[in-house]
Amino acid sequence: MKSTLPACLTIREVAAYLRIGETKVRKLIRLKKLAAVDIGKATGRGQLRITQKALDDFQQSLLVSALTPKPRQKKEKPPHPKDAKYLS
């Protein structure tokens, strides 16, 4: 699929594209769910860029996780008030 996005995107551009906040994009990068390249290491400014491939991979992972059924977990019942260990 051909995209009209540039090869490298800023956090602001990714946030606008995904329709989420810039803070959420930074959190996804910090949690290593979205890959980013720090191009500001030499200047010490910490400028992050996200490649088109990283964005595509992230969107694919969202699609896969949405389509994968999650196992149901049993809820633990609260202890019965007449349970022996609660009687003194």
N, C-alpha and C positions, 0 to 999 in steps of 0.2 A: 504494500500500500504506500503510495507516494504521499509525503507530507509537505505542507507548505511552511513548516517550522524551520528556523535556522538550525545549523548543526549543533551549536552549543547554546543553552538557554540560561538566563539568570534565574535566581530564586523567584523574583517577582513575576517573570514570564511563565515559569512552571506553575506558580500559584494561580495566575490568571487562567492558564490553559486548563488546569484541573478543577478550577472554581473552588479553591480552598485558600486558607490564609497562608501568609509567608511563614508564620511560626510553625504551622503544621508541616510545611515542606522541610523546614530546618529540622524538625523532630524526626521526620521520615529519614532524612540523611543521617542524623545522629544515631538512629536505631538500625542503620545500614539496610533499610528497606528500599531506599532510593540511592543509587550511586551518584557521587559528585566528585568533581576534580577541583582542587584548590589551586587556582592560578595566581593567587596573591602571596605565596610563600616568600618570594624574594623581597617584596615590599612590606611584608608583615601585616597586610590589611585583611587577609583571609577572604578573598573573593572566590566564591564557589560558582561553578558552572556545571550544568547537567547536560549530558549528551543526549541526542535524539534516541540513540540505542538504549541508554539507561532508562529513559522515560518510557519507551516501548516495552522494555523488560518489566518495569514496574506495573504498567497497565496489564500486561499479560499475567503477572503473578496475581493481580487482583481478580482477574477473570477466572483463573484456575481455582483460587481459594473460594470464590463465590459458587463455583459449580461443584466443588468437592463436598460431599455430604459429611457432616460432622457427627461423630458418635454421640449418642444420647448419654448423659450422665444421670445416675440415679440420685435423687435428692435424699439426704438423710432425714429421717423422721426425728422430731424432738423427743426426748425421753418421756415416757409415760409418768405422770405424777406418782403413781403407785409402785414405781420401780423400787426394788429393795435397796439399792445403793443410795437412794435419796431419802429413805426413811431412817430416822435416828432413834 
